[in-house]
Every structure is written in structure tokens, then in C-alpha cells.
Amino acid sequence: MNEPIDQSRCPFCQNKNACMAESTEVCWCVNAVIPSELIALVPEELINKSCICNNCVALFLQDPEKFNLQ
């Protein structure tokens, strides 16, 4: 049986992603640069369902190769 997807959790670290998509406020990601290489790493079942958190974006930008090993 499939577990429900918690859209408030990052698909990588499972911490809160601070997504504001369901809010009237502007989300932090509107002004963020999220590399397509990072987006490509999101598990297929979470694509367009769970947002990457700011911390994982920053970690990927620091060292993409190390991030791949996590």
C-alpha cells in the first residue's frame, strides 16, 4: 500500500520545505535559482508533488557531486 505524500516535506532530506504554493503569500522559491540537475534527482513519484527545501538547494549548489552521494 502506498503511503500518502507529505507535500510539506523535502523529497531529499524530509525536513519542512517551507512551500507557500497553497498560500496567498509569495514562496521563497520564486526568487531562487533551482538547478535543473537537482530537479532531475527528485524521485519520480514526488515530481510536482513535493518541493525541494532551501537547504538542499544550497547544499547542491555548494557541491553537486557530494549531494548526489547523500
Secondary structure, DSSP 8 states (H G I E B T S, - for coil): ------TTB-TTT-SB----TTSSS--GGGG----HHHHTTS-GGGTTTS---HHHHHHHHH-HHHHHT-
